[in-house]
Amino acid sequence: MNETNTNMTGVILHICTSPKKGETKQSVEKAQLIANSGIEGDAHAGKGHRQISLLDNSDINDMREKGLELKPGAFGENIVIEGINLGSVGIGSVLEIGDAKLDITQIGKVCHNRCAIYDKTGDCIMPRTGVFARVVEGGEISPGMSFKVASLVSRDTTQVGVITVSDTCSEGTKRDTAGPAVSELIGDQLHAHIGWAGIVPDEENQISRTIRGLAGRGLHMIITVGGTGCAPRDVTPEATKAVIDREVPGLAETMRAGSIKITPHAMLQRGICGIIGSTLVINLPGSVKAAGENLKFILPTLGHALKMLRGETAHHETSSRNIKQ
């Protein structure tokens, strides 16, 4: 859903690597992409989702116009491309370079320490325009090679992460049905792309880390499924409170108010909703039925909430016209 085949093509201008983290990346004549790792010999290769970093040469030229003399790799990028608008490429898009395939996993990156470029200009493009990818299929690449956007998820598409919180599902003793059902519903009703979906155990620290990590990828909304009741292991609300900046109590109140008309047990539901950065976080209960019912109660206002978080603050009479009935 939300993925389209395209005729978008471009060319690789530079490939940059460094053997150690913290060292400036240097331009190389060729590189070997390793599936589920990154560039062979590069310090940032690994099993995570940020295996490759890409920058659009037009963004680098914008910084050069500020008087900077920039060599390839100055921003820590692995690949500099030209020929397409990288700013239109969203999470879930697939790039093909020869035999290699890259899956776009993150837009932008929080820089915890300001670099020399920022100190000089008051700006750095990697946090805003950097694109990160995972290597799906490996192959040799070199400057001058053409590439294409084989599958495009528009940057304008709402990106959602779905976290199933369950000890039994994470252990493999029970099949996760609620998470996929929520993913299908949110994709269908909000025309959203599921940028990440996975399972974590009922461990507060792990839930918090997952929420924080997904918000850092540039996802617009994160939905947790499970762990909102009164059982000793139900710690999703506490894990969520630990990382959000602000609560949005009306969403949780609306879900409880709607649910209590269906079952009195809904008064035991402790889920919360809030904001981390510009990402909306929603706690849903763990059963397929309850998760779907609760989500439907708030669907008519989620589109407007996400627009507000993106900075579109104009008020409308209703946003329900954007939701399928």
C-alpha positions as CSV (number, residue, x, y, z in Angstrom):
1,M,0.0,0.0,0.0
2,N,1.2,3.5,-0.9
3,E,4.1,2.1,-2.9
4,T,4.3,2.9,-6.6
5,N,6.7,1.9,-9.3
6,T,8.5,4.8,-10.8
7,N,10.8,6.0,-13.6
8,M,12.9,8.1,-11.3
9,T,16.6,7.6,-12.0
10,G,19.8,9.3,-10.9
11,V,23.5,8.8,-10.7
12,I,26.0,8.3,-7.9
13,L,28.5,11.1,-7.7
14,H,30.6,10.0,-4.7
15,I,31.0,7.0,-2.3
16,C,32.6,7.7,1.0
17,T,33.8,5.5,3.8
18,S,35.8,5.6,7.0
19,P,37.3,2.6,8.9
20,K,36.6,4.2,12.3
21,K,33.7,6.1,13.8
22,G,34.5,9.8,14.4
23,E,36.8,10.0,11.4
24,T,35.9,12.0,8.3
25,K,34.8,9.8,5.5
26,Q,36.9,9.8,2.4
27,S,35.9,9.3,-1.2
28,V,36.6,5.9,-2.7
29,E,36.6,4.5,-6.3
30,K,34.3,1.6,-5.6
31,A,32.6,-0.2,-2.7
32,Q,31.0,-3.5,-1.9
33,L,27.5,-3.4,-0.4
34,I,26.9,-6.3,2.0
35,A,23.3,-7.5,2.6
36,N,22.0,-6.5,6.0
37,S,25.2,-4.9,6.9
38,G,26.3,-1.9,4.8
39,I,29.5,-0.9,3.0
40,E,32.2,-3.4,3.5
41,G,34.9,-1.9,5.7
42,D,32.9,1.2,6.7
43,A,32.7,1.9,10.4
44,H,28.9,2.5,10.3
45,A,28.1,-0.9,8.8
46,G,26.2,-3.3,11.1
47,K,22.9,-5.0,11.8
48,G,20.9,-1.9,12.5
49,H,18.6,0.1,10.2
50,R,21.1,2.9,9.5
51,Q,23.5,0.9,7.4
52,I,23.9,3.5,4.6
53,S,23.6,7.3,4.6
54,L,22.7,9.3,1.5
55,L,22.7,13.0,0.7
56,D,21.4,14.9,-2.4
57,N,24.1,16.9,-4.0
58,S,21.8,19.9,-4.3
59,D,21.6,20.0,-0.6
60,I,25.4,20.0,-0.3
61,N,25.6,22.8,-2.9
62,D,23.2,24.8,-0.8
63,M,25.8,24.7,2.0
64,R,28.6,25.5,-0.4
65,E,26.7,28.7,-1.2
66,K,27.2,29.7,2.4
67,G,30.9,29.9,1.8
68,L,31.9,26.4,2.8
69,E,34.5,24.3,1.0
70,L,33.1,20.8,1.3
71,K,34.8,17.6,0.2
72,P,32.8,14.4,-0.3
73,G,32.1,12.8,3.1
74,A,32.1,16.1,5.0
75,F,28.7,15.4,6.5
76,G,29.5,11.7,7.2
77,E,27.5,10.6,4.2
78,N,28.2,7.3,2.4
79,I,26.7,8.1,-0.9
80,V,26.1,11.5,-2.7
81,I,23.5,11.2,-5.4
82,E,22.2,13.5,-8.2
83,G,19.3,13.4,-10.6
84,I,16.3,12.9,-8.3
85,N,14.8,14.9,-5.6
86,L,15.8,12.8,-2.5
87,G,13.4,15.0,-0.5
88,S,10.5,13.2,-2.2
89,V,11.6,9.8,-1.2
90,G,10.0,8.4,2.0
91,I,10.5,5.5,4.4
92,G,9.8,2.2,2.7
93,S,11.0,3.3,-0.7
94,V,13.4,1.0,-2.5
95,L,16.5,2.1,-4.5
96,E,18.2,-0.2,-7.0
97,I,21.9,0.3,-7.9
98,G,23.1,-2.4,-10.2
99,D,22.5,-5.7,-8.4
100,A,22.1,-4.0,-5.0
101,K,18.9,-2.9,-3.3
102,L,18.5,-0.4,-0.5
103,D,15.4,0.0,1.7
104,I,14.9,3.5,3.0
105,T,14.5,3.3,6.8
106,Q,14.9,6.7,8.3
107,I,14.7,10.4,7.4
108,G,17.0,12.8,9.1
109,K,19.0,12.2,12.2
110,V,19.3,13.9,15.6
111,C,22.8,15.2,16.2
112,H,23.5,15.2,19.9
113,N,26.8,17.1,19.4
114,R,27.1,20.1,17.1
115,C,29.7,19.6,14.4
116,A,32.2,22.2,13.0
117,I,29.9,22.9,10.1
118,Y,27.1,23.8,12.4
119,D,29.3,26.0,14.5
120,K,30.4,27.9,11.4
121,T,27.1,28.3,9.6
122,G,24.4,27.7,12.2
123,D,23.1,24.8,10.1
124,C,23.8,21.2,9.1
125,I,21.9,19.3,6.5
126,M,22.3,15.7,7.7
127,P,19.7,16.1,10.6
128,R,17.2,17.6,8.1
129,T,17.9,16.0,4.7
130,G,20.0,12.9,5.4
131,V,18.4,9.7,4.3
132,F,19.3,6.3,5.8
133,A,18.9,2.8,4.4
134,R,19.3,-0.9,5.0
135,V,21.0,-3.0,2.4
136,V,18.5,-5.6,1.2
137,E,20.7,-7.1,-1.5
138,G,24.4,-6.6,-1.9
139,G,26.6,-5.8,-4.9
140,E,29.5,-3.6,-6.1
141,I,28.9,0.1,-6.6
142,S,31.0,2.9,-7.9
143,P,30.7,6.6,-8.7
144,G,29.1,7.2,-12.1
145,M,26.7,4.3,-11.7
146,S,23.0,5.0,-12.4
147,F,20.3,4.0,-9.9
148,K,16.6,4.0,-9.9
149,V,13.8,4.4,-7.4
150,A,12.2,1.0,-7.9
151,S,9.4,1.6,-5.4
152,L,8.4,5.0,-4.1
153,V,6.6,5.8,-0.9
154,S,6.1,9.6,-1.1
155,R,7.6,11.7,1.6
156,D,4.1,13.1,2.2
157,T,2.8,9.7,3.2
158,T,1.9,9.3,6.9
159,Q,4.4,6.9,8.4
160,V,3.3,4.7,11.3
161,G,5.1,2.3,13.6
162,V,3.2,-0.5,15.3
163,I,4.6,-2.1,18.4
164,T,3.0,-5.3,19.8
165,V,3.8,-5.6,23.5
166,S,3.6,-9.2,24.6
167,D,5.8,-11.7,26.4
168,T,4.2,-14.7,24.8
169,C,4.3,-13.3,21.2
170,S,7.9,-12.2,21.6
171,E,8.8,-15.7,22.8
172,G,7.0,-17.2,19.8
173,T,4.5,-19.2,21.9
174,K,1.6,-17.2,20.7
175,R,0.9,-15.7,17.2
176,D,0.5,-11.9,17.0
177,T,-2.9,-11.1,15.5
178,A,-3.6,-7.7,17.1
179,G,-0.6,-5.9,15.7
180,P,-1.2,-6.9,12.0
181,A,-4.9,-6.1,12.4
182,V,-4.1,-2.6,13.7
183,S,-1.5,-2.2,10.8
184,E,-4.2,-3.1,8.2
185,L,-6.8,-0.8,9.8
186,I,-4.5,2.2,10.0
187,G,-3.1,1.7,6.5
188,D,-6.6,1.4,5.0
189,Q,-8.3,4.2,6.9
190,L,-5.5,6.8,7.1
191,H,-3.8,5.7,3.8
192,A,-0.7,5.4,5.9
193,H,2.5,3.4,5.3
194,I,3.6,1.0,8.1
195,G,7.2,2.1,8.4
196,W,8.0,-0.5,11.1
197,A,6.1,-3.3,12.8
198,G,7.4,-5.6,15.5
199,I,7.1,-7.3,18.8
200,V,8.7,-6.5,22.2
201,P,8.2,-8.2,25.6
202,D,6.5,-6.6,28.5
203,E,9.7,-4.9,29.6
204,E,9.4,-1.2,30.4
205,N,12.9,-0.2,29.3
206,Q,12.6,-2.1,26.0
207,I,9.2,-0.6,25.2
208,S,10.6,2.9,26.0
209,R,13.7,2.4,23.8
210,T,11.6,1.1,20.9
211,I,9.2,4.1,21.1
212,R,12.1,6.5,21.3
213,G,14.0,4.8,18.5
214,L,11.0,4.8,16.1
215,A,10.3,8.5,16.8
216,G,13.9,9.2,15.9
217,R,13.5,7.6,12.5
218,G,11.0,10.2,11.4
219,L,7.7,8.3,11.9
220,H,4.7,10.4,12.4
221,M,2.8,8.1,14.7
222,I,3.6,5.1,16.9
223,I,0.9,2.7,18.1
224,T,1.5,0.3,20.9
225,V,-0.7,-2.8,21.2
226,G,-1.0,-4.5,24.6
227,G,0.2,-4.1,28.1
228,T,-2.4,-1.4,29.2
229,G,-4.3,-3.4,31.8
230,C,-3.8,-3.9,35.6
231,A,-1.7,-7.1,35.5
232,P,1.8,-7.0,37.0
233,R,3.4,-7.1,33.6
234,D,1.2,-4.4,32.0
235,V,3.8,-1.6,31.9
236,T,3.2,0.0,28.5
237,P,1.6,3.2,30.0
238,E,4.6,3.7,32.3
239,A,7.1,3.0,29.5
240,T,5.2,5.6,27.3
241,K,5.2,8.2,30.0
242,A,8.9,7.9,30.5
243,V,9.6,9.1,26.9
244,I,6.8,11.4,25.8
245,D,7.1,15.2,26.1
246,R,3.4,15.9,26.5
247,E,0.2,13.9,27.0
248,V,-2.9,14.2,24.8
249,P,-5.4,13.0,27.4
250,G,-8.5,13.5,25.2
251,L,-7.6,10.6,22.9
252,A,-7.2,8.1,25.8
253,E,-10.4,9.5,27.4
254,T,-12.4,9.1,24.2
255,M,-11.2,5.5,23.8
256,R,-12.2,4.6,27.4
257,A,-15.5,6.4,27.1
258,G,-16.4,4.5,24.0
259,S,-15.2,1.2,25.3
260,I,-17.1,1.4,28.5
261,K,-20.3,1.4,26.5
262,I,-19.3,-2.1,25.2
263,T,-17.8,-3.6,28.4
264,P,-17.5,-2.4,32.0
265,H,-14.0,-3.9,32.0
266,A,-12.9,-0.9,29.9
267,M,-12.6,1.2,33.1
268,L,-9.5,-0.9,33.9
269,Q,-7.8,0.2,30.8
270,R,-4.8,2.5,31.6
271,G,-3.5,3.4,28.2
272,I,-2.3,6.9,27.5
273,C,-1.5,9.0,24.5
274,G,1.1,11.7,24.0
275,I,3.7,13.4,21.9
276,I,7.4,12.8,21.6
277,G,9.0,15.4,19.4
278,S,6.6,15.7,16.5
279,T,5.4,12.1,16.8
280,L,2.1,11.0,18.2
281,V,2.1,8.0,20.5
282,I,-1.1,5.9,21.1
283,N,-1.5,3.0,23.6
284,L,-4.1,0.4,22.5
285,P,-5.2,-2.7,24.4
286,G,-3.9,-6.1,23.3
287,S,-6.8,-8.0,22.0
288,V,-7.8,-7.8,18.3
289,K,-11.3,-6.8,19.1
290,A,-10.5,-4.2,21.7
291,A,-7.6,-2.7,19.8
292,G,-9.8,-2.3,16.7
293,E,-12.7,-0.8,18.6
294,N,-10.5,1.7,20.4
295,L,-8.7,2.8,17.3
296,K,-12.0,3.4,15.5
297,F,-13.2,5.7,18.2
298,I,-10.3,8.2,17.5
299,L,-9.7,7.7,13.8
300,P,-11.8,10.7,12.7
301,T,-9.4,13.1,14.5
302,L,-6.0,11.5,13.9
303,G,-5.5,13.0,10.5
304,H,-6.0,16.5,11.9
305,A,-3.7,15.7,14.9
306,L,-0.9,14.6,12.6
307,K,-1.3,17.7,10.4
308,M,-1.0,19.9,13.5
309,L,2.2,18.0,14.5
310,R,3.6,18.7,11.1
311,G,3.0,22.4,11.6
312,E,-0.3,22.8,9.7
313,T,-2.1,24.7,12.4
314,A,-5.2,26.0,10.4
315,H,-8.4,24.8,12.1
316,H,-11.0,22.9,10.1
317,E,-14.6,22.1,10.9
318,T,-13.8,18.4,10.7
319,S,-11.1,16.1,9.4
320,S,-13.4,13.1,9.2
321,R,-13.9,13.6,5.5
322,N,-10.4,12.2,5.0
323,I,-11.3,9.0,6.8
324,K,-13.0,6.1,4.9
325,Q,-16.5,5.5,6.3
